[in-house]
């Protein structure tokens, strides 16, 4: 097979899987900032860009699973912050970092399961459920921490902040964790019965039930799996910044939704991918890094990101109407 044939085959794969938009956006942004700044494509900046993508990338990965079921999770950032507080406080007061880690992951998973149960049992809109959970969990985090910060000294909790050299790049174990989890979720969604159930429920829950799929169980399991990913994101966050703060990641929920939407996952459910979300996460990171190096004010960066999100949702809605 010639190089041209391989390129055409790769492009066809991108188009059929819905990755064309985020891939082109990432390529265009990278090319633009490479030409307009001298430091964008340096090894140090690329390493930093990947490191800055880890926490939001993991929250966005969990958010993708929820959105595939036609849901939304506004509480994902709050769940992750509470997870960091449980890990850090337990490690500091009880001297048991491993125990704090296990408790935090179980708590995060339980909170996600609670959201799923409220959505399925009470037939409440996911937006309302997770908005309420956001308020409850944020307040609970402040009460639990007594509005204090907890520095993290345990090696176990900071492990994902350590780095190793891969050629000219310094990659943290957090980046490896993120890429590994993306690969695992991609496989689960595309190659397993569970993944097919998630997509079926997101596309048409009534039709999924007629096919013998337990829609409620699938939704609850999806919220639980997503929340476990939020907990792993909390662990990675302590590796990046070894300090647990109840006021951290205040806009993480919106940033994760931004990455999901830019990655081509439909907010109407049933269509999307982990690979697309990874590309969307990198698009956001590249935009912020490049605009910062170009001297653009942070407020204008938020404007640019917001415009991209609206355009992505508009394109998705238009395409959805066209398929009807």
Buried (B, 14 or more C-beta within 10 A) or exposed (E): EEEEEEEEEEEEEBEEBBBBBBBEBBEEBBEBBEEEBEEBBEEEBBBBBBBBBBBBBBBBBBBBBBBBBBBBBBBBBBBBBBBBBBBBBBBBEEEBBEEBBBBBBBBBBEBBBBBBBBBBEEEBEBEEBBBBBBEBBBEBBBEBBEEEEBEBEBEBBBBBBEBEEEEEBBBBBBBBBBBEBBEEBBEBBBEEEBBBBBBBBBBBBEEBBEEEBBBBEBBBBBBBBBBBBBBBBBBBBBBBBBBBBBEBBEEBBBBBBBBBBBBBBBBBBBBBBBBBBBBBBBBBBBBBBBBBBEEBEEEEBEEBBEEBBEEBBEEBEEEBEEEE
